[in-house]
Amino acid sequence: MVPESIAIAGLGNPGAKYRNNRHNAGFLLLDYLESAWQTSSRDKKSGAEFSKASHPDFDSSFLFIWPQKFMNLSGQPVCDLMKFFKIPVEHLIVLHDEIELPFSEIRSKKGGGHKGHNGLRDIMLHCKSPDFYRIRFGVGRPDHPDVASHVLSDFNLEEQSSLGLCYAKSEKEIFTLLKKLSEQN
């Protein structure tokens, strides 16, 4: 059985300026899930937007979280909402950009370090644990040393044309992860 409640947090930066940046892959993927699953309208609390969600393939209830502070400050809004809804960190799935994976490669993992990703670092700090699941959305490493300008730039036209397939691949990876969770409980 899948856990009763699961939080899925998409990481990104708020505001129109950042909307289609590579660093907003987590927000963009969560927006896709919001349109594909049954969700309530968004509400605001603790520096985040959130909605309750369900999916016909799973008995769990889901809490979708979009932190509305900048990426480096994602931890407090995510962890505060999880505490409020009494969801343990082991039932958190974080959707985030990953420069160590080529564009469109999607991987999941549980726990581990943050590899310099400040959004993950802040979640680990505020939730006091690295033991959450991650869906790593490959955005590729730049061919120049300025990683910040790479992740804070928009997906190029070729990448934009593939985003729908990337979201579908990511959703499939989330389903696989949820099935693993159900086998553990």
C-alpha positions in Angstrom: 0.0 0.0 0.0 1.3 3.5 -0.9 1.6 5.8 2.1 -1.6 7.7 3.0 -0.1 11.2 2.1 2.8 12.1 -0.1 4.2 15.5 -0.7 5.6 16.4 -4.2 7.6 19.6 -4.2 8.7 21.2 -7.5 11.7 23.5 -7.2 12.1 26.7 -9.1 12.2 30.5 -8.8 9.0 32.5 -8.6 8.1 35.2 -11.1 7.6 35.5 -14.9 11.3 36.4 -15.4 12.3 32.8 -14.4 9.2 30.9 -15.7 10.9 28.9 -18.5 14.4 28.7 -17.0 16.2 25.4 -16.8 16.3 25.9 -13.0 12.5 25.9 -13.0 12.3 22.3 -14.3 10.7 21.3 -11.0 8.0 23.9 -11.2 7.3 23.1 -14.9 7.0 19.4 -14.2 4.7 20.0 -11.2 2.6 22.3 -13.4 2.3 19.3 -15.9 1.3 17.0 -13.1 -1.3 19.5 -11.9 -2.9 19.6 -15.3 -2.8 15.7 -15.7 -4.0 14.7 -12.1 -7.1 15.7 -10.2 -6.2 18.7 -8.1 -7.8 21.3 -5.9 -7.3 25.0 -6.7 -4.0 26.3 -5.4 -3.8 27.9 -1.9 -1.0 29.8 -0.2 0.6 29.1 3.2 4.1 29.3 4.7 5.7 31.0 1.7 4.4 28.4 -0.8 1.6 27.7 -3.2 0.1 24.2 -2.8 -2.8 22.1 -3.9 -4.2 18.7 -2.9 -4.1 16.1 -5.6 -5.2 12.6 -6.3 -4.6 10.1 -9.1 -7.0 7.2 -10.0 -4.1 4.7 -10.0 -3.2 5.4 -6.3 -5.1 5.4 -3.0 -2.7 8.1 -1.6 -3.5 11.7 -1.3 -0.9 14.0 -2.6 0.2 17.5 -1.6 1.8 19.5 -4.5 4.1 22.3 -3.3 5.6 25.2 -5.2 7.8 27.2 -2.8 7.5 30.9 -3.6 10.8 32.0 -2.2 13.9 31.8 -4.4 15.5 28.4 -5.1 18.1 28.7 -2.3 15.3 29.3 0.3 13.0 26.4 -0.7 13.5 24.4 2.5 11.4 26.4 4.9 8.2 26.6 2.8 8.4 22.9 1.9 9.2 21.6 5.4 6.7 23.9 7.1 3.9 22.6 4.9 4.9 19.0 5.5 4.8 19.6 9.2 1.4 21.3 9.0 0.0 18.4 7.0 1.9 15.8 9.1 3.8 14.3 6.2 7.1 12.7 7.1 10.2 13.5 5.1 10.4 9.9 3.9 7.2 10.6 2.0 8.6 13.6 0.2 9.4 13.6 -3.6 11.4 16.6 -4.8 11.4 17.5 -8.5 14.5 19.4 -9.5 16.8 20.3 -12.3 20.1 18.3 -12.6 23.1 19.6 -14.5 24.9 16.3 -14.1 22.4 14.6 -16.4 22.1 15.4 -20.1 19.0 17.2 -21.2 15.9 15.0 -21.1 17.4 12.3 -19.0 15.3 11.6 -16.0 16.4 9.6 -12.9 15.1 9.0 -9.4 16.9 8.4 -6.2 16.4 8.4 -2.5 18.7 10.3 -0.1 22.3 11.3 -0.8 24.0 14.7 -1.0 22.9 17.9 -2.7 25.8 18.1 -5.2 25.8 21.9 -5.0 22.1 22.2 -5.6 21.1 24.9 -3.2 17.4 24.1 -3.2 18.1 20.5 -2.1 20.6 21.8 0.4 18.0 24.1 2.0 15.4 21.3 2.1 17.9 19.1 3.9 18.7 21.8 6.4 15.0 22.6 7.2 13.7 19.1 7.1 16.8 17.9 9.0 17.3 14.9 6.7 18.5 14.0 3.3 16.2 10.9 3.3 13.6 12.1 0.7 13.1 11.0 -2.9 14.2 13.1 -5.9 13.2 13.1 -9.5 16.2 14.5 -11.2 15.4 16.3 -14.5 18.4 16.5 -16.7 19.2 20.0 -18.0 22.8 19.3 -19.1 26.1 20.8 -18.0 27.1 24.0 -19.9 30.2 24.0 -22.1 31.4 27.1 -20.1 32.2 27.5 -16.4 29.2 29.8 -15.7 26.7 27.2 -14.3 24.4 29.9 -12.9 23.9 31.6 -16.3 23.1 28.2 -17.8 20.4 27.2 -15.2 19.0 30.7 -15.2 18.5 30.8 -19.0 15.5 29.5 -20.8 15.4 26.1 -22.5 16.5 26.5 -26.1 13.9 26.0 -28.9 15.0 22.4 -29.6 14.7 21.6 -25.8 11.4 23.4 -25.6 10.0 21.2 -28.4 10.9 18.1 -26.3 9.6 19.2 -22.9 6.3 17.4 -23.2 8.0 14.1 -23.8 10.3 14.9 -20.8 7.3 15.5 -18.6 5.7 12.3 -19.6 8.9 10.4 -18.9 9.1 12.1 -15.5 5.6 11.1 -14.7 6.4 7.5 -15.6 9.4 7.7 -13.2 7.1 9.1 -10.5 4.7 6.2 -11.0 7.6 3.7 -10.7 8.7 5.4 -7.5 5.2 5.3 -6.1 4.9 1.6 -6.9 8.2 1.0 -5.0 6.8 2.9 -2.1 3.7 0.7 -2.0 5.9 -2.4 -1.9 7.8 -1.1 1.1 4.6 -0.4 3.1 
